[in-house]
Amino acid sequence: MKLKIYFLAALVLFSLLFSGCSKEVEEYNKSAIYWYSKIVQSVSNGDLERADSYYSSLQGEHIGSPLLPEATMILALAHMYHEEYLLSEHFLNEYIKRYATPNEKEEAEFLKIKAKYMALPNPRRDQGLITEAIEEGEAFKRIYPNSMYLEIINTMLTRLYLAEFTLNESIAGLYDRLDKPKSAAYYRSINPQPWIVSEEVNRAVAPWYRSWFEGDGTSSWYDFMIPDTQSVVSRSSVKDEDVGESDETK
């Protein structure tokens, strides 16, 4: 009798374990409103991965549904809220290409630039993204010169130009320390904004746990390890004094 009870208990535990590990039943061939409600419910619960899956079902089974534009924008805004900016930009691109009217396109283009801007909490880490955001911001100003978002775009562009300037100055400073004046001069020459005065720029202060590794943009914690003599890499660098001496000997 005891053996039979133990066997039944083990069977129950095994079935519970198996059912807990099993996947959910696959859903398909549902109405557009069903998938849309699932997307909204998943976004409300913060489960964006599941919401994206439901969106794929809505798009696949109801390609012409009038619910698709709103679902696309909901996911774009949800991913931006959760700081998933690349996914937000993906859904905004989808919205612009497939669903946006001319008026709606302006707002979506603005949100794309905002997503790129917000994806730059540490500007010194992504030079390409800064350049892309600046190019898209300037293009927005040309296409929508009377946009209600113009002042926000100008504010973002000002900060992006300052970020680009300080990044180029940091790279130039690194080349100065490596005794590569030509490379340093190049990075200082590509700063295109004449209104930026280097001495008046207050550089961002990195938290202590990052400043140990990144420095302040003018020096780094490993400065003491860089030798005073020229390294193998920089041995062929051209110095201003060398140029002056060669001119005098001519």
Phi, psi and omega in degrees: 000314179298320179298322179294320179295317179298321181295315180295320179296318178296322179295319178296314179297320180296317181294321177295318179296317181295317180292328179291327181271348183285154180283160176291155179294132181291135181252140177200168178057049177251167179286161180298321181293331178294311181295321180297316180295325177294321177298311181298317180296317181292320177296319179298327180274357180079012181263080186286332178297317177292322178298319177298322179294317178294325178297319178299322178293317178299314182291323182286321185268340184221066187299334181256016184291136176290353177277345184297314180303315181292321179296321179296316180291324177301315181290324177299314181289324180294317179293325177293320179298324180269014174064028175257076195287328178293320176292323176300315179295324177301312181290327177293320175299318178298318180295316181295316184290324191252326195235336192287136168281169179307318179291320180290330180297322179300314180295319181294321177295321176298317181295327176298314179295320179298320179297318178295318181297316182286344178279006184243062177289336179234083189303332183287000185257350185213086182292320182297320181292324176298314180299316180298316181296320178295314181299317180290325178294317178293322178295321178299318180296324179289320184282323183237071184293340181249023184293147176290345181266006189298318181294324177293319178299316179298319178297315179296319180296320178301314180291325178292320177296320178295321177296318179296319180298310182294326177296314179296323177295322178295317179294318178298319178298323177297316179293327174300315182290336177269006179062048177234077187296328180294317178295319178297317180296324180298311183292333176283333182282340183270003171283106192271358188262107183291343182281351180273120177256117188305318184292341183262000181273121175271106183290149181297141179264117180282147174302156186302325183286341175265327183295334177302324185258327185262341185072195180252012182094345178249338178205171181225164182295338183267015180304323184294344181271348180278121183291154178288332179281163180292139177278173178298322182294321187259010185296332182265010180296147180265123178263155178298324181295323180296320179296318181296318180294321180292328178291325181290329182283344181286000000 
